[in-house]
Structure formats: structure tokens, C-alpha cells
Amino acid sequence: MDEPFEILVTYQNKQLSFTAILLRYGYTYRISVLVKDQEVLFEPDEERNYRAVINLHDGTERGNVDVGLLQAIAETIESIVK
């Protein structure tokens, strides 16, 4: 289950590939995606929409990742899972 997989995202007319890992937490899960050398966790909310969670205390700069890119990744994950 912890094997990496690729997520293909189209963003600003470019095809991008991101390495992801499925992380299980009891009855739920998160998807860890490496975006610009920063780990971003995507987790489902109550309505099965995905939100990005970024650890700002790990020494990386805030604003290092484009919000539009995070939305595109979340939409791609939603289309895969649903």
C-alpha cells in the first residue's frame, strides 16, 4: 500500500507529473504529494472533497506552492477516487 504512484495533472496548459503515496490512518487516509520539494497532504473532508494540508513549521517558505496548482491536484485526485 505504501508504494509511490504518479498523479498526472494538467495545469496552465502543461502536463505535470507528481509522485504520491497513500497513507492510511485507521478508517481514513491521506495522499502525500511531493510538490516543488515540499510534502503536501491531501485529505478528504466530510463531503468527499479534497483539501491540501501543508506543514509550515518544517522550514520551508510560505507561498512556495501555487494555490491554483494545489486546486488542480485536488481536482485530479477527486476525479480518480470518485
C-alpha positions in Angstrom: 0.0 0.0 0.0 2.9 2.4 0.7 4.2 2.2 -2.9 4.6 5.5 -4.7 2.4 6.2 -7.7 2.2 9.1 -10.2 -0.5 11.7 -10.5 -0.8 13.4 -13.9 -2.2 16.9 -13.7 -2.9 19.5 -16.4 -2.2 23.0 -15.1 -1.7 26.1 -17.2 -1.8 24.0 -20.4 1.1 21.9 -19.2 1.0 18.2 -18.3 2.7 17.8 -14.9 3.6 14.6 -13.0 3.8 14.3 -9.2 4.9 11.4 -7.0 2.3 10.4 -4.4 1.9 7.9 -1.6 -1.3 6.7 0.0 -1.1 7.0 3.8 -3.7 5.1 5.9 -4.9 6.4 9.2 -7.3 4.0 10.8 -10.6 4.3 8.8 -9.4 7.2 6.7 -6.4 8.1 4.6 -4.3 11.0 3.2 -2.4 11.2 0.0 1.1 12.6 0.3 2.2 14.5 -2.8 5.7 16.0 -3.4 5.2 19.5 -4.9 8.3 21.6 -5.6 10.3 19.6 -3.0 7.6 20.2 -0.4 5.3 17.5 1.0 1.6 18.4 0.7 -1.0 16.1 2.2 -4.4 15.9 0.6 -7.2 14.6 2.8 -11.0 14.1 2.1 -13.5 16.2 4.0 -17.0 15.2 5.0 -18.3 15.8 1.5 -15.5 13.8 -0.1 -13.8 16.9 -1.5 -10.0 17.1 -1.0 -8.1 19.8 0.8 -4.4 20.4 0.9 -2.6 20.5 4.2 0.9 22.0 4.3 3.2 21.9 7.3 4.5 25.5 7.7 6.8 24.5 10.6 9.2 22.4 8.6 11.4 25.2 7.5 10.0 25.8 4.0 8.9 29.2 2.8 5.2 30.0 2.9 3.9 30.6 -0.6 6.3 28.2 -2.1 3.5 26.3 -3.8 0.9 27.9 -6.1 -2.7 27.7 -4.8 -4.0 27.1 -8.3 -1.7 24.1 -8.7 -2.9 22.7 -5.4 -6.5 23.0 -6.5 -5.7 21.3 -9.8 -4.0 18.4 -7.9 -7.1 18.1 -5.6 -9.4 18.1 -8.5 -7.4 15.3 -10.2 -7.4 13.2 -7.0 -11.2 13.7 -6.8 -11.7 12.6 -10.4 -9.6 9.5 -9.7 -11.3 8.5 -6.5 -14.9 9.2 -7.4 
